[in-house]
Amino acid sequence: MRQAVIGSILAGFLVSLAPAAVLAGPIDRACNSSPRKQKSPALCACIQAVADQSLTRREQRQAARFFRDPHRAQEMRQSSSADNKRFWLRYRAFGAQAEQRCS
């Protein structure tokens, strides 16, 4: 029991010392590294919070690539793949939620 308590305290301490970039999700990291002038750490964190609620981790990584290569989003949108179509619908819903909550 004592070891479990010490372990949880130590884990909490280590998390508090970890740099924010390590704890940030893929959307947050991509947003903060994008060249867009409108970005801010608070905005990127908000968008990541919405992504955490609406996209899987895999989908978040896929969406983060759009920040580096916007043309990839266009290719995904026009794809005839059923998987890509499902992703695109979820991505659009995520975008609408992020716009509503984070603006």
C-alpha positions as CSV (number, residue, x, y, z in Angstrom):
1,M,0.0,0.0,0.0
2,R,2.8,2.4,1.0
3,Q,4.6,1.7,-2.3
4,A,1.4,2.5,-4.3
5,V,1.0,5.8,-2.6
6,I,4.7,6.7,-3.1
7,G,4.4,5.6,-6.7
8,S,1.4,7.8,-7.4
9,I,3.1,10.8,-5.7
10,L,6.2,10.2,-7.7
11,A,4.3,9.8,-11.0
12,G,2.4,13.1,-10.3
13,F,5.7,14.8,-9.5
14,L,7.3,13.6,-12.7
15,V,4.3,14.7,-14.8
16,S,4.5,18.2,-13.3
17,L,8.1,18.4,-14.3
18,A,7.6,17.1,-17.8
19,P,7.7,19.8,-20.6
20,A,4.4,20.8,-22.0
21,A,5.4,19.5,-25.5
22,V,5.8,16.0,-24.1
23,L,2.3,16.1,-22.7
24,A,0.7,17.8,-25.7
25,G,-1.2,15.8,-28.2
26,P,-0.5,15.6,-31.9
27,I,-3.0,18.3,-32.9
28,D,-1.6,20.7,-30.2
29,R,2.0,20.1,-31.4
30,A,1.1,20.6,-35.1
31,C,-0.9,23.7,-34.3
32,N,1.9,25.3,-32.3
33,S,4.5,24.6,-34.9
34,S,2.3,25.8,-37.8
35,P,3.2,29.1,-39.5
36,R,-0.3,30.6,-39.0
37,K,-0.3,34.0,-37.3
38,Q,-3.6,33.4,-35.5
39,K,-2.3,30.5,-33.4
40,S,-1.7,30.7,-29.7
41,P,-0.9,28.1,-27.1
42,A,-4.3,28.5,-25.6
43,L,-6.1,28.1,-29.0
44,C,-4.0,25.0,-29.8
45,A,-4.7,23.5,-26.4
46,C,-8.4,24.1,-26.9
47,I,-8.3,22.5,-30.3
48,Q,-6.4,19.5,-28.8
49,A,-9.0,19.2,-26.1
50,V,-11.8,19.0,-28.7
51,A,-9.8,16.4,-30.6
52,D,-9.3,14.3,-27.5
53,Q,-13.1,14.1,-27.2
54,S,-14.0,13.5,-30.8
55,L,-11.1,11.8,-32.6
56,T,-9.1,8.6,-31.8
57,R,-5.4,9.0,-31.3
58,R,-4.8,7.6,-34.8
59,E,-7.2,10.1,-36.3
60,Q,-5.5,12.9,-34.4
61,R,-2.1,11.9,-35.9
62,Q,-3.7,11.8,-39.3
63,A,-5.3,15.2,-38.9
64,A,-2.1,16.7,-37.5
65,R,-0.5,16.0,-40.9
66,F,-2.9,18.4,-42.5
67,F,-1.1,21.3,-40.7
68,R,2.2,20.4,-42.4
69,D,0.6,19.4,-45.8
70,P,-2.8,21.0,-46.4
71,H,-3.0,19.3,-49.8
72,R,-3.2,16.0,-47.9
73,A,-6.6,17.1,-46.5
74,Q,-7.8,17.8,-50.1
75,E,-6.7,14.3,-51.2
76,M,-8.4,12.8,-48.2
77,R,-11.7,14.7,-48.8
78,Q,-11.8,13.5,-52.5
79,S,-10.8,9.9,-51.8
80,S,-13.2,7.2,-52.8
81,S,-12.0,4.9,-49.9
82,A,-14.8,4.2,-47.4
83,D,-12.3,4.5,-44.5
84,N,-11.2,7.9,-45.7
85,K,-14.9,9.0,-46.1
86,R,-15.6,8.0,-42.5
87,F,-12.5,9.8,-41.3
88,W,-13.5,12.9,-43.2
89,L,-16.9,13.0,-41.7
90,R,-15.5,12.7,-38.2
91,Y,-12.8,15.3,-39.0
92,R,-15.4,17.8,-40.3
93,A,-17.5,17.3,-37.1
94,F,-14.3,17.8,-35.1
95,G,-13.6,21.0,-37.0
96,A,-17.1,22.4,-36.4
97,Q,-16.9,21.6,-32.7
98,A,-13.4,23.2,-32.4
99,E,-14.6,26.3,-34.2
100,Q,-17.6,26.6,-31.9
101,R,-15.7,26.0,-28.6
102,C,-12.4,27.6,-29.4
103,S,-13.2,30.9,-31.1
